[in-house]
Amino acid sequence: MGATRDAQNTGRPLRADAQRNRQRVVEAARAVFAEKGLDVPLEDIADRAGVGIATLYRRFATREELVVAVFESKLLEHAKAAEEELEARDPWAGFTGYIERICALQAADRGFTDVIVMALPASEEAQRLRDRGYHTLVELIRRAQAAGTMRQDFVAEDIPLLLMATAGVIHATRDAAPHAWRRLVAYLLEGFRAEHSNPLPAAPTPSQTYRAMIGNAHSKGICPVRNEDSGNEDSSEDALP
């Protein structure tokens, strides 16, 4: 990803002490976001990192920059999970393995539960990882449908619906029944099978899905940069998981 730059975009690599402070902030944010979600006060993160809030803002001028820095590694994990499941000999097992893994990532990290169903601010690396995961996901779906095991009307826009539903169950049952989400996912996967092919209501369009993810971002105090082409029904696939 290249040498780390500071939040003021000076173009100069950070000094060693500044780099250490940046890493402490990122690690603290990763832990706090996982415990409390993305809308936690930034002062809590600075306290966990052992730095002043001014130091945090020198490294990350906005909450958005910090969120992207924290979750690029999770987006990479997500993309790799999809690619690994693409190697499965059984296309249905590959698709279900992907769903189970991504939902397990949600359950393990409250911040990731939020971020996987929202549009992130502009970041070249985050966008590259989103694209990488999206195109692999499309291939997982294509393979399962070609094998005759997945219903033909399943589309990529159904994945954010599944993840939003799972996120709601995870939030509601985290303390009392932390594995309840697995039952929901199992029910949903059964409904995706080819033998369950009664007609469904129309799926949301890519543009509608993108707007929903924008709304999720705003609800957590994140202000993503809107895709200039987001009004085009076919141009918002990059917002999908």
Beta strands, then each sheet from edge to edge (+ up, - down):
end
